[in-house]
Amino acid sequence: MSDESNQNNNSIAEEISEKSESVEKISPENPEEKKAKNRVIPEPINTFEEVGDKTRVSTVSRILDKSIRGESCLVHIYGGNHIGKKFLLDAKEITIGREFGNQIVVDLDNVSRFHAKIYSDLTGVFIKDLDSTNGTFVNDVEISVEKLRNGDLIKIGGGIFKFISGGNVESLY
């Protein structure tokens, strides 16, 4: 190294040393540090020891291994005035429409008086459009007749229903 570069390095080191001495050091006289020193940190509460509750030991089983006995249903999830209502599909045939003669009444002006019917046989649960003006949709596909699968979304006019099969834990909702 040349003498010139050594002199540059020495002058940089001196400059850093001078600046670090001028920085305010944290000491007990510093008011902010005094506040932090006097701060009381609460002890964590161990509710288990205080209350004495014991957790029951159990084995965790898979949901799919459980035998769920429930009936298939529709849950109204959008549109109309029955949002959140569960409709059991406990009859051989259930009609959906705007007219009060239906088992499921959807009071919306874009729903036909007798819009669709849901029926079951030994092979499953089906939905059939009853030549409605605006059609019946399952998972956004217009249908005339369709076998329903767990989780299917059924659109009747401006209303949307979720189909939940009887063996699904959600049907217990």
Secondary structure, 3 states (H helix, E strand, C coil): CCHHHHHHHHHHHHHHHHHHHHCCCCCCCCHHHHHHHHCCCCCCCCHHHHHCCCCCCCCCCCHHHCCCCCCCEEEEEECCCCCCCEEECCCCEEEEECCCCCCEECCCCCCCCCCEEEEEECCEEEEEECCCCCCEEECCEEECEEECCCCCEEEECCEEEEEECCCCHHHHC
